[in-house]
């Protein structure tokens, strides 16, 4: 994929996939939104909203990944691979 042809829509889709992958990591670590909220010093509802929106601040993404015992780069790599596979299926 050429960088000049990379749209905002594609970026949003890839970000949403990264957040979905982060959610899977959180579930695998058996972390609740309440536990994450406590660690992040925000409410359970705020954590839920971060996942529901499919987009979050990079610092929140990194913190949640680390709390789940995962590497943020690993989660992003999985999301990127899924996005690339989806792009191939569409093409």
Phi, psi and omega in degrees: 000131177281140181298323182295342180258013183270114186268165175300323179298318178295320178297317179296319179295319180291322177296318179297321178294322178296319178293322177296320178293322176297320178299316178299321178295318179298317180293320179297327178277358180058040176266136176266163175296328178296315179295316178298316179301318179298315179293325183270355181061042173225171180284161175303321181296322178296320178295314180302318181296322179301317180286321182295323181289338181073016180206139178206166178297146180301320180297322177293317179302312181297315181298314180296317178301313180295319178296330178277358179079024182241161174270130178305321180296327178294318179295316179296321179297318178297317180295319180296320178297318179294321178295319179295320178296318179296321178297321179294321181293327180285323184288000000 
